[in-house]
Amino acid sequence: MMTTTECAVTPNRKEKIQSLIEEMSDGLLEREHQIKLMMLAALSGEHVLLIGPPGTAKSELAKRLKNVFVEANYFERLVTRFSVPEELFGPLSIKALEEDRYNRLTSGYLPEASVAFIDEIFKANSAILNSLLTLLNERQFDNGNRRVKVPLISVVAASNELPDGDELTALYDRFILRSYVSPVSDNAFEALLDGVPQNFDPALNVRLKLEDLTEIQTLAGKVELTQETKEACKEFRRYLAQNDIVVSDRRWRKLVKLIKVSAFTSGFNQTRIYDTWILPHCLWEQPEQFTGLQKLYKRLVTVDGKTPPSRLLQVIKAWEDKLKVDQQAKTPKRDDKGRPLFKNQAGEEVTEYEYNYHKADEEGNLLYWDADYKEETTNSRNRYGHGKNKPIIEKGKNTPIFTQSHFSFAYVEGRVREIQNIKNQIETFSNHVDKEISEVSDYFESHLWLDKNMLPEVLDALRLSQKEAAKLLASATKLESGFKNLPLESQQDLMLDTVDNNNVIEGV
């Protein structure tokens, strides 16, 4: 629940980032998500892939990202199937070749860029791929026999289509954040027609320095990855497995970095489940998979993340079943001497389990045993009139009398104590919900990256959770009362429990 505290992030830096995000959006329609992704990627030292048709402001977004930083070099190139390494990494030095050295002149090319835009990146051939992979992942470039560090902050890549072929899989995996850029919607079309192009040229005192990036990435590593965030990641992983989406271990490690940077730059020293907002933008392989991932995120931060734990629901149901069993439990009724009581044919309470009765036929005539003819008869005398037939006596069984079971004080006390423990858990959960309701609006407001439009759904889920917790608490209180009202054993009952079990009829 809401236990996150604000940490000592320089307020000026947070204000800078907020201002830059807002300014980057000026003059661009429906590109807020892409701007946030690109900014977070740059702050985390990661790269962004924009998929979509031409003419959707992909290159403009990259140029604006370059202007976020002080004295950042920018490189842009359209790649074709026929592109050669020189187009990206610089031409070979003729002077170096004359000296039997294989060096490139990298000034003005990708190895010396801070921000780069590479269009149609998946058309890159094998001659380009190896150097590009090393540069993207390790921030190093092999120039001749030397491996040099590059000042690269982030690459924004674009493509009209997804990669086709195993040789491009590794390159695709290097772009942690992915976004499909579609043309503006019908709702924004008129604004597009009326719009006037605007330059993004923030004041120097607003722009970020390279030292800012280093400090953000270093301090963000100290942010605590909370258990609720880990559980959300596990849910995403299960979803990926169910939908045959493969995500490498390396990618998961980088996603954790993004989550921590999301929390740190917003001023928090702990992640929250809300910081997993970034995962749907990083886990899809096909653009159509994004919708399902986004639905999962919304479910986790509203329904699943806010309802009482299912374990409490199950425990309450189990105890309700136990109480019902106890309330319906019966034990044999006994007299003052501890002997079990039975009901005879006359409805009287007796201590005899069995009784003798004169057998009768279906019409109610008493039956006798004719010893001469070896048969049952209704005649009390034998056929020759000089003797009596013997009555046929059989044994009957009286009906056991049961009464509601009585329970020991220790038994009832133990049950009540268990229910009180459950009540404490429910009250703790309810208090957490109340606390989160009181804080979540400010949390969303102060968070740089969260979609503020989701706040009403979160609040609705929390209020519903309040009601569910109240219902659970009422059920637990009812259980507590039910166990407290179970009939207790009297002192005489306790004495009767010591009676030898041999006095009890077997099967009763």
ABEGO torsion letter per residue (X at the ends): XBABBBBBBBAAAAAAAAAAAAAAABGBBGAAAAAAAAAAAAAAGBBBBBBEBBGAGAAAAAAAAAAABBGBBBBBBBBBAABBAAAAAEBBBAAAAAAGBBBBBABGBAAABABBBBBGAAABBAAAAAAAAAAAAAGBBBBEABBBBBABABBBBBBABBBBEAAAAAAAAABABBBBBBBBBAAAAAAAAABBBBBBBBBAAABBBAAAAAAAAAAAAABBBBAAAAAAAAAAAAAAAAAGBBBBAAAAAAAAAAAAAAAAAAGBABBBAAAAAAAAAAABABAAAAAAAAAAAAAAABAAAABBBAAAAAAAAAAAAAAAAAAABBBBBBBAAGBBBBBBAAGBBBABABBBBBBBBAAGBBBBBBAAAGBBBABABBAAGABBBBBBBBBBBBBBBBBBBBBBAAAAAAAAAAAAAAAAAAAAAAAAAAAAAAAAAAAAAABAABBAAAAAAAAAAAAAAAAAAAAAAAAAAAAAAAAAABBBBBAAAAAAAABBAAABBBGX
